[in-house]
């Protein structure tokens, strides 16, 4: 009889532990990355060879405080500097109601070759804002 009670108690305890462990939720919120819609970019139109090009980006990141800036990702290929500005959306139950903007987030680029370089700010819809800079000797 004591052996049966011990076995039943062990089974009930095991089932309770299994149910309890299945009810745990991951406490970290889900995060989604996205391309930020750029409104404008500001930079010098001419620089000297060897100087750094400083580019400032402006645009709306998101409608509330659950949106934030993540990174600026540049890629230089054959006279074109393509730049993608990434944001992230954190799915929280409570967010501030303030719209979040990119206000002059800065990218510094070095070692640009002499001549004309096209700067493309990539947009979420696949288009881009395109400008140029001239690097003189």
C-alpha positions as CSV (number, residue, x, y, z in Angstrom):
1,X,0.0,0.0,0.0
2,X,2.8,2.5,0.9
3,X,4.5,1.5,-2.4
4,X,1.4,2.4,-4.4
5,X,1.0,5.7,-2.6
6,X,4.6,6.5,-3.3
7,X,4.2,5.6,-7.0
8,X,1.0,7.7,-7.4
9,X,2.6,10.6,-5.6
10,X,5.6,10.4,-7.9
11,X,3.4,10.3,-11.0
12,X,1.2,13.3,-9.8
13,X,4.4,15.3,-8.9
14,X,5.9,14.5,-12.4
15,X,2.7,15.6,-14.1
16,X,2.5,18.9,-12.2
17,X,6.2,19.6,-13.0
18,X,5.5,18.9,-16.7
19,X,2.4,21.2,-16.8
20,X,4.3,24.0,-14.9
21,X,7.3,23.9,-17.2
22,X,5.0,24.1,-20.3
23,X,3.3,27.2,-18.9
24,X,6.5,29.3,-18.8
25,X,6.7,32.1,-21.3
26,X,9.7,33.6,-22.9
27,X,10.2,36.9,-21.2
28,X,12.1,38.6,-24.0
29,X,9.8,40.5,-26.5
30,X,9.8,39.7,-30.2
31,X,11.9,42.1,-32.3
32,X,11.4,42.8,-36.0
33,X,14.0,44.7,-38.2
34,X,13.0,46.9,-41.1
35,X,14.4,49.4,-43.6
36,X,13.8,53.0,-42.4
37,X,12.1,55.4,-44.8
38,X,14.7,58.2,-45.4
39,X,13.3,61.7,-46.1
40,X,16.7,63.4,-46.8
41,X,20.4,63.1,-46.6
42,X,22.9,65.9,-46.1
43,X,26.6,65.8,-47.0
44,X,29.3,67.9,-48.6
45,X,29.1,68.0,-52.4
46,X,32.9,68.0,-52.8
47,X,35.7,66.7,-50.6
48,X,39.4,66.2,-50.9
49,X,40.9,62.8,-51.5
50,X,41.8,61.3,-48.1
51,X,39.1,63.2,-46.2
52,X,36.2,61.5,-44.6
53,X,32.8,61.9,-46.1
54,X,30.2,62.7,-43.4
55,X,26.6,61.8,-44.3
56,X,23.6,62.7,-42.1
57,X,20.3,60.8,-42.5
58,X,16.8,62.0,-41.6
59,X,13.5,60.2,-41.6
60,X,10.7,58.7,-39.6
61,X,11.6,55.5,-37.8
62,X,8.2,54.7,-36.3
63,X,4.9,56.0,-34.8
64,X,5.7,55.1,-31.2
65,X,8.4,54.3,-28.7
66,X,8.5,50.6,-29.6
67,X,10.4,51.6,-32.8
68,X,14.1,52.5,-32.6
69,X,17.2,53.0,-34.8
70,X,19.4,49.9,-35.2
71,X,22.2,50.5,-37.7
72,X,23.5,52.1,-40.9
73,X,24.8,49.5,-43.3
74,X,26.9,50.9,-46.2
75,X,28.1,49.0,-49.2
76,X,30.5,50.5,-51.8
77,X,30.6,48.9,-55.3
78,X,32.1,50.6,-58.4
79,X,31.5,54.3,-57.7
80,X,28.2,53.8,-55.8
81,X,27.8,53.9,-52.1
82,X,24.5,52.2,-51.3
83,X,23.3,52.8,-47.7
84,X,20.5,51.0,-45.9
85,X,19.3,52.4,-42.6
86,X,17.8,49.7,-40.4
87,X,15.3,50.1,-37.6
88,X,13.8,47.7,-35.2
89,X,10.3,47.2,-33.8
90,X,10.1,45.7,-30.4
91,X,6.6,44.2,-29.7
92,X,5.9,45.5,-26.2
93,X,2.5,45.8,-24.5
94,X,3.3,49.4,-23.5
95,X,5.1,52.0,-25.7
96,X,5.5,55.7,-25.4
97,X,3.3,57.6,-27.8
98,X,6.0,59.8,-29.3
99,X,6.9,59.4,-32.9
100,X,10.5,58.3,-33.3
101,X,12.7,60.1,-35.9
102,X,16.2,59.7,-37.4
103,X,17.6,63.2,-36.7
104,X,20.9,63.4,-38.4
105,X,22.2,59.9,-37.7
106,X,25.7,60.0,-39.1
107,X,27.8,57.8,-41.3
108,X,31.5,58.5,-41.8
109,X,33.1,57.0,-44.9
110,X,36.8,57.0,-45.6
111,X,39.0,55.9,-48.5
112,X,36.7,57.1,-51.3
113,X,38.5,57.2,-54.7
114,X,39.0,60.3,-56.7
115,X,36.0,61.2,-58.9
116,X,32.3,61.2,-58.7
117,X,30.6,58.8,-56.2
118,X,26.8,58.2,-56.2
119,X,25.2,57.9,-52.8
120,X,22.0,55.9,-52.6
121,X,19.8,55.8,-49.5
122,X,17.8,52.6,-50.0
123,X,14.0,52.8,-49.2
124,X,11.6,50.1,-47.9
125,X,9.9,49.9,-51.3
126,X,13.1,49.2,-53.2
127,X,13.6,52.7,-54.6
128,X,16.3,55.0,-53.4
129,X,17.2,58.7,-52.8
130,X,20.2,59.4,-55.0
131,X,22.8,62.1,-54.7
132,X,26.5,62.5,-55.5
133,X,29.8,63.7,-54.1
134,X,32.9,64.6,-56.0
135,X,36.3,63.6,-54.5
136,X,39.1,65.8,-55.9
137,X,42.8,65.2,-55.8
